[in-house]
Amino acid sequence: MSEKPTIETFPNSHPSRDYSIEHEVNEFTSVCPKTGQPDFATMSIRYIAAEKCVELKSLKLYLQSFRDEGIFYEDVTNVILNDLVAACKPDWMQVESRWTVRGGINTTITAEHSGVESED
């Protein structure tokens, strides 16, 4: 896996209030590691910020860096969640990837971080 652009953050102006933030990326692209064919998804990122929020230009550049990377659906969804959690340390976060139909099969992957440290 190549080195990814840095996910930048900025201070949350209201850290004492729980409010949800949702980013939807309609043109996410990666490559199937088995076939080398492109995979297309809509990526939804939902979170409750703690001290930091995700800066959108850096998020866009980070997500675009997967364009030529061979990676399975399940892995890319969890890698994105892990990297975002490391960058902004949210109280809660969910990453959902909805992939275009391949071979007549719809696939949706949902990975979640609850704010509690995991063994992943």
N, C-alpha and C positions, 0 to 999 in steps of 0.2 A: 504494500500500500504506500503510495507516494505521500510526501508531507503535505498537509492541508493548510490552507490559509488560516490565519488566526481569527477566531470568533471574538469580536470586540463587544464590550458592554458599556453601559453608562449607568450612573446612579439612579435607583428607583426613587422618584420624588415622594412616594407614599408607602414606605416600607411597613408601616404599622397597619395598613389596610390590606386584606385579601381581595384581590381583583384578578380576573382572568385576562390573559393576553393570548390571542390566536393569530398565527401566521399561516397562510395557505399558499403553497407553491404549486402552480398548475403544470409546470414544465420541467419536472425533475427527470434527469436522465442518468442512467448508468449502463453497464454492459453485462450481459449474461456471461459468467465465467465458463460455462459449458459450451455455448454456441458462438460466442463472440458477437452476437446480435445485440442491438440496443434495446434497453428496457425503458419504459416510460411510466411515470407515476405522478399522482398528485400527493404532495406531502403536506400534512397538517401538523403544526407544532402548537401545542396548547400548554400554558404554564401559569403558575401563580408565582410572581417574582418575590424574592426576599429583598436583598440589598441591591441587586443589579438586574438590569434588563438587557436583552440582546439587541445589538445595533444592526439594523437591517441590511445595509450595504455589505458589511462583512459576512452576514448570514448568506446573502445571495452569492458572494464569491466562494464561500465555503461549500455551499451546495453544488455550485457549478463545477467544482473540482472533481466531482464524482463522474462527470460526463464520459470519461474514457477509462474508467476503472471497472475491472471485472470483479463483481461482488454480488452475492446472492441477496435476494429481497430481505430475508430475515436478518442477515448480517448488517446490511447498510442501515436499516431502520434502527437497530440497536447501537451501532457505531455513532450515528447522528445523535441519538439520545445521550449516550455517554459523553460525547464531546460538548454538547450544549450544557449538560449538568455540570461538567468540570468548569466551563467558562462562567456560568452565572449563578450556580448553586441555588436553584429555585426551591421554594417550599414544596412544589409539586410540578411535574412535567409529564406530558404524554406526546409521543411522536407516532403518527399514524401514516402509513404509506398505502395508497390505493393504486394498484398496478393495472395497466391496460390488459385486456384479455389476451391470453396466450394459450393456444391449443384448446380454446373453448373454456378456459378456466379463469375465473376472476380470483384475484388474491388481494387480501388486505392484511397488513401486519400492524399490530398495535403494541408498542412498548411503553412502559410507564415507570416513572421514578416517584417515590412517595415522600422523599425528603429524609428517609431513614437510610443510613449507609447499608449497601448490600454487598454480598460476596462476589458479585459479577466481575 
